[in-house]
Amino acid sequence: MRLGLIVPSSNTTMEPEFHRMLPQGFSVHTARLKLGEVTVEGLSRMEERVEEEAEKLADASVEIIGYGCTSGSLLRGKGHEELIEERIRRASGVPAVATAGAVVRALRALGVRRVAVATPYIDDINILEERFLAQHGFEVVDMVGLGLKDNLMIGRLRRDDVERLVERLRLEDADGIFISCTNLPTAEFIGELERRHKRPVISSNTATLWAMLRECSHRVEIRGYGTLLENPP
């Protein structure tokens, strides 16, 4: 099975994590949209050429295309994720999943309504993300961010950086934890975070992969990367 991804040009994490998580028989084929800084302006410009990249991926006969950017697919609030998916479908003729929509579906599948959110973003993006989740019926009980714009810097963060970020969350009232950003390295220790915090934990990348496989009716149990992928609802 061939999976297509459209990622920001500065994303250095999503492809390696997909390759790591996927079993034999799957391959990942990627297109890129120009993005240096994770800002409202940069994300808005990035999506302008989404149809062109979707058409190119269709030439590789991919079964589905993921729009691999969380903040870029929630920028304009509820419905923005669906609009991007529709644009990709029309241009490519294949199914599409946008990360923000995948996160919504994953949280619902796990029964999470009250969520604690960790991000690398600046406040402007965090405000938009909290609004988006609230519009979809989730209560954000806490959100912490690192205040980073430079997407390459986000991709260079280490495991202990992310673990410290999650430790800052107030979890008393949270049903689950969402670690946002497809360029934030998290996949290899999602399972450990679940055991430590005794709650389901999803990342942008685990949610996107789960939703893409689900959209194509591939029920694949992927072990070692969290409850969502180990026991696909």
C-alpha positions in Angstrom: 0.0 0.0 0.0 1.3 3.4 -0.9 0.6 6.3 1.4 0.9 9.9 0.2 1.9 12.8 2.4 1.9 16.5 1.9 4.2 18.1 4.5 5.7 21.5 5.2 9.0 21.8 3.4 10.8 22.2 6.8 9.2 19.1 8.3 11.9 16.6 9.2 9.9 14.3 11.5 6.7 13.0 9.9 8.3 10.9 7.2 10.8 9.1 9.6 8.1 8.4 12.1 5.8 7.0 9.5 8.5 4.8 8.2 9.3 3.6 11.7 5.7 2.9 12.6 4.4 1.2 9.4 4.8 -2.6 9.0 6.2 -4.2 5.9 4.1 -3.8 2.8 3.5 -0.1 3.2 5.5 2.8 1.6 5.4 6.5 2.1 5.6 9.1 -0.8 5.9 12.7 0.1 5.3 16.1 -1.5 6.4 19.4 0.2 4.9 22.9 0.6 7.1 25.9 1.4 7.1 26.7 5.1 9.9 28.1 7.3 8.1 29.5 10.3 4.9 28.3 12.0 3.0 31.5 11.9 -0.5 32.4 10.7 0.9 34.1 7.6 3.3 31.3 6.8 0.7 28.6 7.2 -1.8 30.5 5.0 0.7 30.9 2.2 1.7 27.2 2.5 -1.7 25.8 1.5 -2.0 27.8 -1.6 -0.4 25.2 -3.8 -1.9 22.1 -2.2 -3.7 21.0 -5.4 -0.5 21.0 -7.4 1.2 18.7 -4.9 -1.8 16.5 -4.6 -1.9 16.0 -8.4 1.8 15.0 -8.3 1.2 12.4 -5.6 -1.7 10.9 -7.6 0.9 10.1 -10.3 2.5 7.7 -7.9 -0.8 5.8 -7.5 -1.1 6.4 -3.8 -4.2 5.1 -2.1 -4.7 8.1 0.2 -3.1 11.5 0.8 -2.5 13.0 4.3 -2.1 16.7 4.7 0.5 16.5 7.4 0.2 19.8 9.3 -1.8 20.2 12.4 -1.9 24.0 12.7 -2.1 24.4 9.0 -5.3 22.4 8.8 -7.1 24.2 11.7 -6.1 27.7 10.9 -9.6 29.0 10.0 -11.5 27.0 12.6 -13.9 24.2 12.3 -14.4 23.1 8.7 -10.9 24.2 7.5 -9.7 20.6 7.8 -12.6 19.3 5.7 -12.0 22.0 3.1 -8.4 21.0 2.7 -9.4 17.3 2.4 -11.9 18.2 -0.3 -9.4 20.2 -2.2 -7.0 17.3 -2.2 -9.7 14.8 -3.2 -10.8 17.0 -6.2 -7.2 17.5 -7.4 -6.0 13.9 -7.0 -9.0 11.7 -7.2 -8.0 9.8 -4.0 -9.2 10.0 -0.4 -7.6 12.5 1.9 -7.0 13.1 5.6 -5.9 16.4 7.2 -4.1 16.1 10.5 -6.5 18.3 12.4 -9.5 16.2 11.4 -7.6 13.0 12.2 -6.9 14.3 15.7 -10.6 15.0 16.2 -11.6 11.5 15.1 -8.8 9.9 17.1 -9.8 11.6 20.4 -13.4 10.7 19.8 -12.5 7.1 19.1 -10.6 6.9 22.4 -13.5 8.5 24.3 -11.5 11.6 25.2 -13.6 14.7 25.8 -11.4 16.6 28.3 -8.0 16.9 26.8 -4.6 18.4 27.8 -2.6 19.7 24.9 1.2 20.2 24.6 2.5 22.1 21.6 5.7 23.7 20.4 3.8 26.7 19.0 3.6 30.4 19.7 0.5 31.8 21.5 -1.2 32.9 18.3 -1.3 29.3 17.0 -2.2 27.9 20.4 -5.3 30.2 20.6 -6.5 28.9 17.2 -5.9 25.3 18.2 -7.8 25.6 21.4 -10.7 27.3 19.5 -10.7 24.5 16.9 -10.9 21.8 19.6 -13.6 23.6 21.5 -15.6 24.0 18.2 -15.5 20.2 17.9 -16.9 19.7 21.4 -13.7 19.1 23.4 -12.8 20.8 26.7 -9.2 21.8 26.7 -8.3 21.5 30.4 -4.8 22.8 29.9 -2.5 23.8 27.1 1.2 24.6 27.2 3.5 25.7 24.4 7.2 26.3 23.8 6.7 29.6 21.8 8.7 28.4 18.8 8.2 29.6 15.2 11.2 28.0 13.5 10.0 24.7 12.2 13.5 23.3 11.8 14.1 24.0 15.5 10.9 22.2 16.4 12.1 19.1 14.5 15.4 19.2 16.4 13.8 19.0 19.9 14.9 16.0 21.9 12.9 13.4 23.8 13.6 15.1 27.2 12.4 18.5 25.8 9.0 16.9 24.9 8.8 15.0 28.2 9.4 18.1 30.2 6.7 19.9 28.1 4.2 17.2 28.9 5.1 17.2 32.6 4.0 20.9 32.7 0.4 20.0 31.9 -2.2 19.9 34.6 -3.7 16.5 34.1 -6.1 16.1 37.0 -9.2 16.6 34.9 -7.9 15.3 31.6 -9.2 12.1 29.9 -6.2 12.1 27.5 -3.2 14.0 26.2 -2.6 15.4 22.7 0.9 16.3 21.7 0.4 18.6 18.7 2.6 19.2 15.6 3.7 16.7 12.9 7.3 18.0 13.2 7.6 17.4 16.9 9.4 14.1 17.5 7.2 11.9 19.8 6.3 8.6 18.4 9.0 6.4 20.0 7.9 7.2 23.5 4.1 7.6 23.3 3.6 4.2 24.9 5.9 5.2 27.8 4.0 8.5 28.3 0.7 6.5 28.5 2.1 4.2 31.2 3.5 7.1 33.1 0.4 9.3 33.0 -2.2 6.5 32.9 -4.1 8.1 30.1 -4.3 7.7 26.3 -1.7 9.9 24.5 -1.9 10.7 20.8 0.4 12.8 18.7 -0.3 14.5 15.4 1.5 11.7 13.6 -0.1 8.7 15.4 -3.5 10.3 14.8 -2.8 11.0 11.1 -1.5 7.5 10.4 -4.4 5.9 12.3 -6.9 8.0 10.3 -5.3 7.3 7.0 -5.3 3.5 7.5 -8.9 3.6 8.8 -10.0 5.7 5.8 -8.6 3.0 3.5 -10.2 0.2 5.6 -6.8 -1.2 6.6 -7.1 -2.5 10.2 -3.5 -2.8 11.2 -2.3 -3.3 14.8 0.9 -1.3 15.2 2.6 -2.0 18.6 4.8 0.2 20.6 3.3 3.6 19.6 0.3 4.0 21.9 -3.2 2.7 22.5 -4.6 4.3 19.4 -2.5 2.3 17.0 -2.2 -0.9 19.1 -6.0 -1.3 19.4 -7.5 0.5 16.5 -11.1 1.3 17.3 
